[in-house]
Amino acid sequence: MIHEPADASGHSPLVEDALEPLVLDPCTVGGNLDAWRKLSTNALDPNPFFGPDFLIPFLENTGKSGVRLFVIRCGKTGDWLMAAPMGRRRLGLVVSAASSWATEYGPLGTPLLSVEAPKNVPAAFLALTAEKTRRPLIAFPYLPFESATTRAIENTGDWSFRRGPVSMRASHAAGAEGEAQFARAFSGKRRKELPRLIRRLSREGKVQLESHSGGEVPRHFEKFLQLEASGWKGTRGTALISHQNTVRFAREMIAKLAASGRVRIDTISVAGKPIAMLIIMLDSGRAFSWKIAFDETYARFSPGAQITLFALERNLQDPGITGGDSLAVPGHPMIEPLWRGRLSYGTLLCAYSAPGHALQMAAKYDMALEGGMRKVARKLLRRTD
């Protein structure tokens, strides 16, 4: 349970006068919205899932009432210097901690840390979190370990840091490195096979590969919802449209991102009918592959691979994109052969006391045990499909 500050303003005397800590309900930030948006666009490492346009619709529609937005701001200017949604959650099978609120809908746990933040800001953020949650262990799940934000947190004195089990997921670079990755992906057998499948697909009707942005996005997102629901996610009840709360959140979030030009939908259509769609979120030069769907009746034409490769090519053509994160599970059989970069990530465990250090060690093994059990479960599910 998160404890609110003692006074009505949300202030705490926790840190020096130059820095002001705040604890806010993310869905009712009031006059702080502009400061939150400014930090989101001025973060050392972008995270669209911790910005207001994603987080507010998500929390309003998923009922996470225990989540609070922890903030360190400049006492003189009011500018936000570091912020993240925090709550209390179990890290593995047993151990719980105060944790940033990264989920399967937004598997990126990087706190928003301003490029202008003084070096003491991460320490102030950790101190605020420890005080208000009364937890000696703080976790940042889904955290890219090679990021500048991670380095800034780990340089904080008086805290102990351990990294949980490391995972690798597909990503891609930009520029010459990105072009080299694309060349490796689109070579050999794949260089012949994918165009051949497109030619075969054209016998079904005119094939179009398109990108939609701005005001076009909400209309095409409705097509995405139907396409996703037509496949196995719809059968299992995990498609966005399968539940009122998830589709309500998704529609509101996509509309907000579209209005500011921060989302793109790539589409392959045959005779005007979408057969593969990929939603790309755009934030401060980074492209995040959020959701993919394809018509399973066209599986013989590899529509998922086709749209993934097309999205990579579109990203490389955009001079404003400095790299991409697939957000895919490690070892994804379709995306990893195409997006050839690799991003290492995991949970950063931060402790400040003897009880915290003990929990830190226990959490690392707890997460490893749960991860092993999940792998076994996934293998069993694949055998039964």
ZAPAVO-556782 format. One record per residue (C-alpha): residue number from 1; residue in three letters; x negated, y, z. Coordinates in nm, 3 decimals, decimal comma. Layout:
{n=NUM res=ALA X=X Y=Y Z=Z}
...
This chain:
{n=1 res=MET X=0,000 Y=0,000 Z=0,000}
{n=2 res=ILE X=-0,136 Y=0,344 Z=-0,092}
{n=3 res=HIS X=-0,116 Y=0,606 Z=0,181}
{n=4 res=GLU X=-0,025 Y=0,958 Z=0,073}
{n=5 res=PRO X=-0,227 Y=1,262 Z=0,191}
{n=6 res=ALA X=-0,117 Y=1,422 Z=0,514}
{n=7 res=ASP X=-0,024 Y=1,759 Z=0,365}
{n=8 res=ALA X=0,232 Y=1,839 Z=0,096}
{n=9 res=SER X=-0,025 Y=1,961 Z=-0,157}
{n=10 res=GLY X=-0,195 Y=1,622 Z=-0,175}
{n=11 res=HIS X=-0,525 Y=1,770 Z=-0,052}
{n=12 res=SER X=-0,766 Y=1,589 Z=0,176}
{n=13 res=PRO X=-1,066 Y=1,726 Z=0,369}
{n=14 res=LEU X=-1,259 Y=1,417 Z=0,260}
{n=15 res=VAL X=-1,529 Y=1,579 Z=0,046}
{n=16 res=GLU X=-1,718 Y=1,906 Z=0,026}
{n=17 res=ASP X=-1,534 Y=2,228 Z=-0,059}
{n=18 res=ALA X=-1,651 Y=2,230 Z=-0,424}
{n=19 res=LEU X=-1,452 Y=1,915 Z=-0,496}
{n=20 res=GLU X=-1,085 Y=1,858 Z=-0,419}
{n=21 res=PRO X=-0,931 Y=1,510 Z=-0,398}
{n=22 res=LEU X=-0,570 Y=1,449 Z=-0,495}
{n=23 res=VAL X=-0,340 Y=1,149 Z=-0,474}
{n=24 res=LEU X=-0,038 Y=1,180 Z=-0,701}
{n=25 res=ASP X=0,253 Y=0,977 Z=-0,827}
{n=26 res=PRO X=0,155 Y=0,940 Z=-1,197}
{n=27 res=CYS X=0,516 Y=0,979 Z=-1,307}
{n=28 res=THR X=0,572 Y=1,309 Z=-1,123}
{n=29 res=VAL X=0,251 Y=1,507 Z=-1,165}
{n=30 res=GLY X=0,439 Y=1,828 Z=-1,239}
{n=31 res=GLY X=0,205 Y=2,119 Z=-1,309}
{n=32 res=ASN X=-0,096 Y=1,889 Z=-1,318}
{n=33 res=LEU X=-0,005 Y=1,742 Z=-1,658}
{n=34 res=ASP X=-0,219 Y=1,984 Z=-1,860}
{n=35 res=ALA X=-0,524 Y=1,916 Z=-1,643}
{n=36 res=TRP X=-0,469 Y=1,541 Z=-1,688}
{n=37 res=ARG X=-0,444 Y=1,579 Z=-2,066}
{n=38 res=LYS X=-0,757 Y=1,792 Z=-2,075}
{n=39 res=LEU X=-0,954 Y=1,529 Z=-1,883}
{n=40 res=SER X=-0,823 Y=1,256 Z=-2,116}
{n=41 res=THR X=-0,964 Y=1,438 Z=-2,418}
{n=42 res=ASN X=-1,285 Y=1,536 Z=-2,240}
{n=43 res=ALA X=-1,376 Y=1,200 Z=-2,088}
{n=44 res=LEU X=-1,726 Y=1,057 Z=-2,105}
{n=45 res=ASP X=-1,574 Y=0,734 Z=-2,237}
{n=46 res=PRO X=-1,219 Y=0,749 Z=-2,380}
{n=47 res=ASN X=-0,941 Y=0,536 Z=-2,235}
{n=48 res=PRO X=-0,599 Y=0,592 Z=-2,396}
{n=49 res=PHE X=-0,435 Y=0,365 Z=-2,139}
{n=50 res=PHE X=-0,517 Y=0,596 Z=-1,849}
{n=51 res=GLY X=-0,389 Y=0,908 Z=-2,023}
{n=52 res=PRO X=-0,038 Y=1,043 Z=-1,948}
{n=53 res=ASP X=0,117 Y=0,951 Z=-2,284}
{n=54 res=PHE X=0,058 Y=0,582 Z=-2,221}
{n=55 res=LEU X=0,054 Y=0,553 Z=-1,844}
{n=56 res=ILE X=0,371 Y=0,745 Z=-1,760}
{n=57 res=PRO X=0,602 Y=0,547 Z=-1,995}
{n=58 res=PHE X=0,432 Y=0,225 Z=-1,889}
{n=59 res=LEU X=0,478 Y=0,278 Z=-1,515}
{n=60 res=GLU X=0,829 Y=0,421 Z=-1,549}
{n=61 res=ASN X=0,943 Y=0,110 Z=-1,732}
{n=62 res=THR X=0,747 Y=-0,163 Z=-1,550}
{n=63 res=GLY X=0,827 Y=-0,057 Z=-1,195}
{n=64 res=LYS X=0,475 Y=-0,033 Z=-1,055}
{n=65 res=SER X=0,580 Y=0,191 Z=-0,768}
{n=66 res=GLY X=0,265 Y=0,120 Z=-0,564}
{n=67 res=VAL X=0,031 Y=0,275 Z=-0,824}
{n=68 res=ARG X=-0,106 Y=0,621 Z=-0,753}
{n=69 res=LEU X=-0,324 Y=0,851 Z=-0,958}
{n=70 res=PHE X=-0,644 Y=0,925 Z=-0,768}
{n=71 res=VAL X=-0,812 Y=1,246 Z=-0,879}
{n=72 res=ILE X=-1,122 Y=1,449 Z=-0,804}
{n=73 res=ARG X=-1,095 Y=1,805 Z=-0,932}
{n=74 res=CYS X=-1,306 Y=2,119 Z=-0,923}
{n=75 res=GLY X=-1,199 Y=2,339 Z=-0,634}
{n=76 res=LYS X=-1,283 Y=2,659 Z=-0,821}
{n=77 res=THR X=-1,136 Y=2,596 Z=-1,166}
{n=78 res=GLY X=-0,876 Y=2,327 Z=-1,094}
{n=79 res=ASP X=-1,018 Y=2,116 Z=-1,376}
{n=80 res=TRP X=-0,991 Y=1,742 Z=-1,322}
{n=81 res=LEU X=-1,331 Y=1,574 Z=-1,308}
{n=82 res=MET X=-1,239 Y=1,209 Z=-1,252}
{n=83 res=ALA X=-0,911 Y=1,021 Z=-1,240}
{n=84 res=ALA X=-0,771 Y=0,669 Z=-1,256}
{n=85 res=PRO X=-0,448 Y=0,492 Z=-1,162}
{n=86 res=MET X=-0,519 Y=0,282 Z=-0,854}
{n=87 res=GLY X=-0,328 Y=0,016 Z=-0,670}
{n=88 res=ARG X=-0,383 Y=-0,293 Z=-0,460}
{n=89 res=ARG X=-0,403 Y=-0,626 Z=-0,640}
{n=90 res=ARG X=-0,545 Y=-0,975 Z=-0,618}
{n=91 res=LEU X=-0,866 Y=-1,011 Z=-0,819}
{n=92 res=GLY X=-0,869 Y=-1,388 Z=-0,847}
{n=93 res=LEU X=-0,684 Y=-1,654 Z=-0,652}
{n=94 res=VAL X=-0,732 Y=-1,511 Z=-0,302}
{n=95 res=VAL X=-0,935 Y=-1,189 Z=-0,267}
{n=96 res=SER X=-0,755 Y=-0,855 Z=-0,303}
{n=97 res=ALA X=-0,896 Y=-0,506 Z=-0,344}
{n=98 res=ALA X=-0,810 Y=-0,151 Z=-0,436}
{n=99 res=SER X=-0,816 Y=-0,169 Z=-0,815}
{n=100 res=SER X=-0,779 Y=0,050 Z=-1,120}
{n=101 res=TRP X=-0,453 Y=-0,041 Z=-1,294}
{n=102 res=ALA X=-0,571 Y=-0,203 Z=-1,618}
{n=103 res=THR X=-0,331 Y=-0,468 Z=-1,750}
{n=104 res=GLU X=-0,279 Y=-0,695 Z=-2,050}
{n=105 res=TYR X=-0,092 Y=-0,406 Z=-2,216}
{n=106 res=GLY X=-0,401 Y=-0,189 Z=-2,180}
{n=107 res=PRO X=-0,706 Y=-0,409 Z=-2,113}
{n=108 res=LEU X=-0,951 Y=-0,125 Z=-2,056}
{n=109 res=GLY X=-1,032 Y=-0,014 Z=-1,702}
{n=110 res=THR X=-1,268 Y=0,278 Z=-1,762}
{n=111 res=PRO X=-1,187 Y=0,567 Z=-1,525}
{n=112 res=LEU X=-1,155 Y=0,907 Z=-1,688}
{n=113 res=LEU X=-1,480 Y=1,086 Z=-1,598}
{n=114 res=SER X=-1,533 Y=1,432 Z=-1,741}
{n=115 res=VAL X=-1,843 Y=1,496 Z=-1,949}
{n=116 res=GLU X=-1,890 Y=1,803 Z=-1,725}
{n=117 res=ALA X=-1,858 Y=1,616 Z=-1,394}
{n=118 res=PRO X=-2,142 Y=1,666 Z=-1,143}
{n=119 res=LYS X=-2,330 Y=1,353 Z=-1,035}
{n=120 res=ASN X=-2,155 Y=1,344 Z=-0,697}
{n=121 res=VAL X=-1,805 Y=1,304 Z=-0,846}
{n=122 res=PRO X=-1,802 Y=0,920 Z=-0,867}
{n=123 res=ALA X=-1,908 Y=0,904 Z=-0,500}
{n=124 res=ALA X=-1,622 Y=1,137 Z=-0,408}
{n=125 res=PHE X=-1,378 Y=0,925 Z=-0,607}
{n=126 res=LEU X=-1,490 Y=0,603 Z=-0,436}
{n=127 res=ALA X=-1,471 Y=0,769 Z=-0,094}
{n=128 res=LEU X=-1,119 Y=0,896 Z=-0,166}
{n=129 res=THR X=-1,006 Y=0,551 Z=-0,280}
{n=130 res=ALA X=-1,155 Y=0,377 Z=0,023}
{n=131 res=GLU X=-0,995 Y=0,625 Z=0,263}
{n=132 res=LYS X=-0,647 Y=0,625 Z=0,112}
{n=133 res=THR X=-0,620 Y=0,253 Z=0,041}
{n=134 res=ARG X=-0,801 Y=0,145 Z=0,360}
{n=135 res=ARG X=-0,980 Y=-0,119 Z=0,156}
{n=136 res=PRO X=-1,358 Y=-0,176 Z=0,181}
{n=137 res=LEU X=-1,366 Y=-0,325 Z=-0,170}
{n=138 res=ILE X=-1,285 Y=-0,131 Z=-0,489}
{n=139 res=ALA X=-1,259 Y=-0,300 Z=-0,829}
{n=140 res=PHE X=-1,265 Y=-0,171 Z=-1,184}
{n=141 res=PRO X=-1,142 Y=-0,458 Z=-1,407}
{n=142 res=TYR X=-1,184 Y=-0,466 Z=-1,787}
{n=143 res=LEU X=-1,476 Y=-0,222 Z=-1,754}
{n=144 res=PRO X=-1,729 Y=-0,202 Z=-2,043}
{n=145 res=PHE X=-2,056 Y=-0,262 Z=-1,864}
{n=146 res=GLU X=-2,276 Y=-0,072 Z=-2,110}
{n=147 res=SER X=-2,071 Y=0,248 Z=-2,094}
{n=148 res=ALA X=-2,195 Y=0,582 Z=-1,964}
{n=149 res=THR X=-1,912 Y=0,582 Z=-1,707}
{n=150 res=THR X=-2,027 Y=0,250 Z=-1,562}
{n=151 res=ARG X=-2,382 Y=0,382 Z=-1,531}
{n=152 res=ALA X=-2,255 Y=0,695 Z=-1,354}
{n=153 res=ILE X=-2,058 Y=0,489 Z=-1,102}
{n=154 res=GLU X=-2,346 Y=0,248 Z=-1,037}
{n=155 res=ASN X=-2,581 Y=0,541 Z=-0,968}
{n=156 res=THR X=-2,370 Y=0,633 Z=-0,665}
{n=157 res=GLY X=-2,566 Y=0,607 Z=-0,342}
{n=158 res=ASP X=-2,448 Y=0,434 Z=-0,020}
{n=159 res=TRP X=-2,243 Y=0,182 Z=-0,218}
{n=160 res=SER X=-2,316 Y=-0,175 Z=-0,321}
{n=161 res=PHE X=-2,227 Y=-0,281 Z=-0,677}
{n=162 res=ARG X=-2,183 Y=-0,627 Z=-0,822}
{n=163 res=ARG X=-2,058 Y=-0,721 Z=-1,164}
{n=164 res=GLY X=-1,808 Y=-1,003 Z=-1,190}
{n=165 res=PRO X=-1,825 Y=-1,267 Z=-1,465}
{n=166 res=VAL X=-1,923 Y=-1,107 Z=-1,797}
{n=167 res=SER X=-1,703 Y=-1,148 Z=-2,104}
{n=168 res=MET X=-1,767 Y=-1,045 Z=-2,465}
{n=169 res=ARG X=-1,505 Y=-0,926 Z=-2,710}
{n=170 res=ALA X=-1,511 Y=-0,814 Z=-3,071}
{n=171 res=SER X=-1,586 Y=-0,453 Z=-3,157}
{n=172 res=HIS X=-1,746 Y=-0,261 Z=-3,439}
{n=173 res=ALA X=-1,985 Y=0,027 Z=-3,485}
{n=174 res=ALA X=-1,964 Y=0,318 Z=-3,729}
{n=175 res=GLY X=-2,205 Y=0,451 Z=-3,989}
{n=176 res=ALA X=-2,479 Y=0,231 Z=-4,132}
{n=177 res=GLU X=-2,445 Y=-0,025 Z=-3,851}
{n=178 res=GLY X=-2,072 Y=-0,053 Z=-3,907}
{n=179 res=GLU X=-2,120 Y=-0,093 Z=-4,282}
{n=180 res=ALA X=-2,373 Y=-0,370 Z=-4,217}
{n=181 res=GLN X=-2,123 Y=-0,544 Z=-3,988}
{n=182 res=PHE X=-1,856 Y=-0,517 Z=-4,257}
{n=183 res=ALA X=-2,094 Y=-0,661 Z=-4,517}
{n=184 res=ARG X=-2,165 Y=-0,961 Z=-4,294}
{n=185 res=ALA X=-1,793 Y=-1,013 Z=-4,232}
{n=186 res=PHE X=-1,698 Y=-0,982 Z=-4,597}
{n=187 res=SER X=-1,959 Y=-1,214 Z=-4,746}
{n=188 res=GLY X=-2,007 Y=-1,571 Z=-4,858}
{n=189 res=LYS X=-1,693 Y=-1,783 Z=-4,876}
{n=190 res=ARG X=-1,477 Y=-1,510 Z=-4,721}
{n=191 res=ARG X=-1,575 Y=-1,260 Z=-4,996}
{n=192 res=LYS X=-1,424 Y=-1,493 Z=-5,254}
{n=193 res=GLU X=-1,141 Y=-1,642 Z=-5,052}
{n=194 res=LEU X=-0,961 Y=-1,332 Z=-4,919}
{n=195 res=PRO X=-0,932 Y=-1,153 Z=-5,258}
{n=196 res=ARG X=-0,823 Y=-1,483 Z=-5,413}
{n=197 res=LEU X=-0,545 Y=-1,511 Z=-5,155}
{n=198 res=ILE X=-0,435 Y=-1,153 Z=-5,228}
{n=199 res=ARG X=-0,410 Y=-1,239 Z=-5,598}
{n=200 res=ARG X=-0,200 Y=-1,543 Z=-5,513}
{n=201 res=LEU X=0,013 Y=-1,331 Z=-5,281}
{n=202 res=SER X=0,081 Y=-1,084 Z=-5,564}
{n=203 res=ARG X=0,279 Y=-1,358 Z=-5,739}
{n=204 res=GLU X=0,536 Y=-1,314 Z=-5,457}
{n=205 res=GLY X=0,575 Y=-0,944 Z=-5,541}
{n=206 res=LYS X=0,379 Y=-0,619 Z=-5,545}
{n=207 res=VAL X=0,116 Y=-0,619 Z=-5,268}
{n=208 res=GLN X=0,045 Y=-0,290 Z=-5,090}
{n=209 res=LEU X=-0,213 Y=-0,216 Z=-4,819}
{n=210 res=GLU X=-0,127 Y=0,111 Z=-4,648}
{n=211 res=SER X=-0,198 Y=0,318 Z=-4,337}
{n=212 res=HIS X=0,078 Y=0,517 Z=-4,168}
{n=213 res=SER X=0,019 Y=0,806 Z=-3,929}
{n=214 res=GLY X=0,188 Y=1,112 Z=-3,783}
{n=215 res=GLY X=0,563 Y=1,136 Z=-3,828}
{n=216 res=GLU X=0,574 Y=0,810 Z=-4,024}
{n=217 res=VAL X=0,466 Y=0,602 Z=-3,727}
{n=218 res=PRO X=0,793 Y=0,564 Z=-3,525}
{n=219 res=ARG X=0,982 Y=0,436 Z=-3,830}
{n=220 res=HIS X=0,713 Y=0,182 Z=-3,914}
{n=221 res=PHE X=0,686 Y=0,084 Z=-3,548}
{n=222 res=GLU X=1,046 Y=-0,037 Z=-3,564}
{n=223 res=LYS X=0,940 Y=-0,265 Z=-3,850}
{n=224 res=PHE X=0,651 Y=-0,385 Z=-3,636}
{n=225 res=LEU X=0,887 Y=-0,474 Z=-3,351}
{n=226 res=GLN X=1,099 Y=-0,686 Z=-3,582}
{n=227 res=LEU X=0,795 Y=-0,853 Z=-3,739}
{n=228 res=GLU X=0,647 Y=-0,940 Z=-3,400}
{n=229 res=ALA X=0,980 Y=-1,080 Z=-3,277}
{n=230 res=SER X=1,008 Y=-1,303 Z=-3,586}
{n=231 res=GLY X=0,705 Y=-1,507 Z=-3,483}
{n=232 res=TRP X=0,591 Y=-1,716 Z=-3,191}
{n=233 res=LYS X=0,599 Y=-1,422 Z=-2,950}
{n=234 res=GLY X=0,969 Y=-1,383 Z=-3,016}
{n=235 res=THR X=1,021 Y=-1,757 Z=-2,961}
{n=236 res=ARG X=0,834 Y=-1,746 Z=-2,630}
{n=237 res=GLY X=0,998 Y=-1,422 Z=-2,520}
{n=238 res=THR X=0,671 Y=-1,225 Z=-2,507}
{n=239 res=ALA X=0,738 Y=-0,986 Z=-2,798}
{n=240 res=LEU X=0,776 Y=-0,620 Z=-2,702}
{n=241 res=ILE X=1,140 Y=-0,621 Z=-2,810}
{n=242 res=SER X=1,218 Y=-0,932 Z=-2,604}
{n=243 res=HIS X=1,273 Y=-0,719 Z=-2,292}
{n=244 res=GLN X=1,441 Y=-0,381 Z=-2,257}
{n=245 res=ASN X=1,174 Y=-0,238 Z=-2,029}
{n=246 res=THR X=0,880 Y=-0,325 Z=-2,257}
{n=247 res=VAL X=1,042 Y=-0,203 Z=-2,577}
{n=248 res=ARG X=1,157 Y=0,118 Z=-2,407}
{n=249 res=PHE X=0,802 Y=0,182 Z=-2,283}
{n=250 res=ALA X=0,650 Y=0,100 Z=-2,622}
{n=251 res=ARG X=0,884 Y=0,324 Z=-2,822}
{n=252 res=GLU X=0,831 Y=0,621 Z=-2,593}
{n=253 res=MET X=0,454 Y=0,573 Z=-2,583}
{n=254 res=ILE X=0,419 Y=0,532 Z=-2,960}
{n=255 res=ALA X=0,631 Y=0,842 Z=-3,023}
{n=256 res=LYS X=0,409 Y=1,051 Z=-2,794}
{n=257 res=LEU X=0,086 Y=0,926 Z=-2,952}
{n=258 res=ALA X=0,227 Y=0,976 Z=-3,303}
{n=259 res=ALA X=0,320 Y=1,336 Z=-3,227}
{n=260 res=SER X=-0,045 Y=1,414 Z=-3,151}
{n=261 res=GLY X=-0,191 Y=1,202 Z=-3,432}
{n=262 res=ARG X=-0,344 Y=0,941 Z=-3,202}
{n=263 res=VAL X=-0,199 Y=0,623 Z=-3,348}
{n=264 res=ARG X=-0,211 Y=0,455 Z=-3,689}
{n=265 res=ILE X=-0,022 Y=0,155 Z=-3,821}
{n=266 res=ASP X=-0,193 Y=-0,045 Z=-4,095}
{n=267 res=THR X=0,040 Y=-0,256 Z=-4,308}
{n=268 res=ILE X=0,032 Y=-0,523 Z=-4,576}
{n=269 res=SER X=0,363 Y=-0,549 Z=-4,758}
{n=270 res=VAL X=0,492 Y=-0,770 Z=-5,040}
{n=271 res=ALA X=0,772 Y=-0,632 Z=-5,256}
{n=272 res=GLY X=0,826 Y=-0,365 Z=-4,990}
{n=273 res=LYS X=0,850 Y=-0,616 Z=-4,702}
{n=274 res=PRO X=0,584 Y=-0,593 Z=-4,427}
{n=275 res=ILE X=0,406 Y=-0,926 Z=-4,375}
{n=276 res=ALA X=0,123 Y=-0,803 Z=-4,151}
{n=277 res=MET X=0,090 Y=-0,495 Z=-3,929}
{n=278 res=LEU X=-0,180 Y=-0,372 Z=-3,692}
{n=279 res=ILE X=-0,143 Y=-0,082 Z=-3,447}
{n=280 res=ILE X=-0,459 Y=0,123 Z=-3,395}
{n=281 res=MET X=-0,481 Y=0,376 Z=-3,111}
{n=282 res=LEU X=-0,720 Y=0,667 Z=-3,170}
{n=283 res=ASP X=-0,882 Y=0,847 Z=-2,880}
{n=284 res=SER X=-1,181 Y=1,084 Z=-2,890}
{n=285 res=GLY X=-1,343 Y=0,912 Z=-3,187}
{n=286 res=ARG X=-1,275 Y=0,555 Z=-3,079}
{n=287 res=ALA X=-1,030 Y=0,315 Z=-3,246}
{n=288 res=PHE X=-0,852 Y=0,061 Z=-3,025}
{n=289 res=SER X=-0,671 Y=-0,231 Z=-3,187}
{n=290 res=TRP X=-0,360 Y=-0,255 Z=-2,970}
{n=291 res=LYS X=-0,110 Y=-0,498 Z=-3,127}
{n=292 res=ILE X=-0,100 Y=-0,722 Z=-3,435}
{n=293 res=ALA X=0,190 Y=-0,911 Z=-3,594}
{n=294 res=PHE X=0,234 Y=-1,108 Z=-3,914}
{n=295 res=ASP X=0,499 Y=-1,311 Z=-4,095}
{n=296 res=GLU X=0,415 Y=-1,675 Z=-4,023}
{n=297 res=THR X=0,584 Y=-1,791 Z=-4,345}
{n=298 res=TYR X=0,293 Y=-1,626 Z=-4,528}
{n=299 res=ALA X=0,027 Y=-1,792 Z=-4,313}
{n=300 res=ARG X=-0,132 Y=-1,964 Z=-4,615}
{n=301 res=PHE X=-0,241 Y=-1,617 Z=-4,737}
{n=302 res=SER X=-0,423 Y=-1,534 Z=-4,409}
{n=303 res=PRO X=-0,227 Y=-1,210 Z=-4,346}
{n=304 res=GLY X=-0,379 Y=-1,162 Z=-3,999}
{n=305 res=ALA X=-0,735 Y=-1,175 Z=-4,131}
{n=306 res=GLN X=-0,641 Y=-0,956 Z=-4,426}
{n=307 res=ILE X=-0,496 Y=-0,678 Z=-4,209}
{n=308 res=THR X=-0,784 Y=-0,700 Z=-3,959}
{n=309 res=LEU X=-1,042 Y=-0,657 Z=-4,235}
{n=310 res=PHE X=-0,839 Y=-0,376 Z=-4,392}
{n=311 res=ALA X=-0,825 Y=-0,192 Z=-4,058}
{n=312 res=LEU X=-1,201 Y=-0,226 Z=-4,020}
{n=313 res=GLU X=-1,253 Y=-0,080 Z=-4,367}
{n=314 res=ARG X=-1,016 Y=0,210 Z=-4,288}
{n=315 res=ASN X=-1,200 Y=0,281 Z=-3,963}
{n=316 res=LEU X=-1,534 Y=0,292 Z=-4,144}
{n=317 res=GLN X=-1,394 Y=0,533 Z=-4,402}
{n=318 res=ASP X=-1,282 Y=0,779 Z=-4,132}
{n=319 res=PRO X=-1,573 Y=1,011 Z=-4,038}
{n=320 res=GLY X=-1,399 Y=1,093 Z=-3,710}
{n=321 res=ILE X=-1,421 Y=0,734 Z=-3,583}
{n=322 res=THR X=-1,743 Y=0,642 Z=-3,403}
{n=323 res=GLY X=-1,656 Y=0,279 Z=-3,331}
{n=324 res=GLY X=-1,379 Y=0,034 Z=-3,256}
{n=325 res=ASP X=-1,270 Y=-0,196 Z=-2,975}
{n=326 res=SER X=-1,057 Y=-0,497 Z=-3,069}
{n=327 res=LEU X=-0,920 Y=-0,536 Z=-2,712}
{n=328 res=ALA X=-0,900 Y=-0,905 Z=-2,808}
{n=329 res=VAL X=-0,957 Y=-1,199 Z=-2,579}
{n=330 res=PRO X=-1,314 Y=-1,335 Z=-2,593}
{n=331 res=GLY X=-1,367 Y=-1,591 Z=-2,866}
{n=332 res=HIS X=-1,064 Y=-1,481 Z=-3,070}
{n=333 res=PRO X=-1,089 Y=-1,710 Z=-3,376}
{n=334 res=MET X=-0,951 Y=-1,457 Z=-3,625}
{n=335 res=ILE X=-1,096 Y=-1,125 Z=-3,512}
{n=336 res=GLU X=-1,448 Y=-1,221 Z=-3,402}
{n=337 res=PRO X=-1,564 Y=-1,336 Z=-3,750}
{n=338 res=LEU X=-1,447 Y=-1,000 Z=-3,892}
{n=339 res=TRP X=-1,533 Y=-0,740 Z=-3,628}
{n=340 res=ARG X=-1,897 Y=-0,835 Z=-3,581}
{n=341 res=GLY X=-1,994 Y=-0,605 Z=-3,295}
{n=342 res=ARG X=-1,969 Y=-0,726 Z=-2,936}
{n=343 res=LEU X=-1,864 Y=-0,538 Z=-2,622}
{n=344 res=SER X=-1,957 Y=-0,675 Z=-2,280}
{n=345 res=TYR X=-1,706 Y=-0,614 Z=-2,004}
{n=346 res=GLY X=-1,579 Y=-0,746 Z=-1,674}
{n=347 res=THR X=-1,492 Y=-0,632 Z=-1,323}
{n=348 res=LEU X=-1,720 Y=-0,396 Z=-1,132}
{n=349 res=LEU X=-1,699 Y=-0,459 Z=-0,757}
{n=350 res=CYS X=-1,785 Y=-0,166 Z=-0,528}
{n=351 res=ALA X=-1,834 Y=-0,213 Z=-0,152}
{n=352 res=TYR X=-1,944 Y=0,022 Z=0,125}
{n=353 res=SER X=-1,945 Y=-0,177 Z=0,453}
{n=354 res=ALA X=-2,027 Y=-0,521 Z=0,593}
{n=355 res=PRO X=-1,666 Y=-0,644 Z=0,544}
{n=356 res=GLY X=-1,673 Y=-0,496 Z=0,195}
{n=357 res=HIS X=-1,997 Y=-0,676 Z=0,109}
{n=358 res=ALA X=-1,851 Y=-1,006 Z=0,227}
{n=359 res=LEU X=-1,538 Y=-0,952 Z=0,018}
{n=360 res=GLN X=-1,757 Y=-0,851 Z=-0,276}
{n=361 res=MET X=-1,938 Y=-1,185 Z=-0,274}
{n=362 res=ALA X=-1,617 Y=-1,380 Z=-0,222}
{n=363 res=ALA X=-1,441 Y=-1,192 Z=-0,504}
{n=364 res=LYS X=-1,712 Y=-1,274 Z=-0,755}
{n=365 res=TYR X=-1,673 Y=-1,649 Z=-0,697}
{n=366 res=ASP X=-1,296 Y=-1,617 Z=-0,667}
{n=367 res=MET X=-1,273 Y=-1,455 Z=-1,012}
{n=368 res=ALA X=-1,506 Y=-1,713 Z=-1,164}
{n=369 res=LEU X=-1,290 Y=-1,996 Z=-1,027}
{n=370 res=GLU X=-0,970 Y=-1,842 Z=-1,159}
{n=371 res=GLY X=-1,133 Y=-1,780 Z=-1,499}
{n=372 res=GLY X=-1,230 Y=-2,147 Z=-1,522}
{n=373 res=MET X=-0,877 Y=-2,254 Z=-1,440}
{n=374 res=ARG X=-0,736 Y=-2,018 Z=-1,706}
{n=375 res=LYS X=-0,964 Y=-2,171 Z=-1,972}
{n=376 res=VAL X=-0,843 Y=-2,519 Z=-1,884}
{n=377 res=ALA X=-0,481 Y=-2,403 Z=-1,897}
{n=378 res=ARG X=-0,531 Y=-2,243 Z=-2,240}
{n=379 res=LYS X=-0,682 Y=-2,564 Z=-2,376}
{n=380 res=LEU X=-0,387 Y=-2,765 Z=-2,247}
{n=381 res=LEU X=-0,141 Y=-2,518 Z=-2,402}
{n=382 res=ARG X=-0,312 Y=-2,541 Z=-2,740}
{n=383 res=ARG X=-0,283 Y=-2,920 Z=-2,730}
{n=384 res=THR X=0,090 Y=-2,899 Z=-2,668}
{n=385 res=ASP X=0,163 Y=-2,637 Z=-2,938}
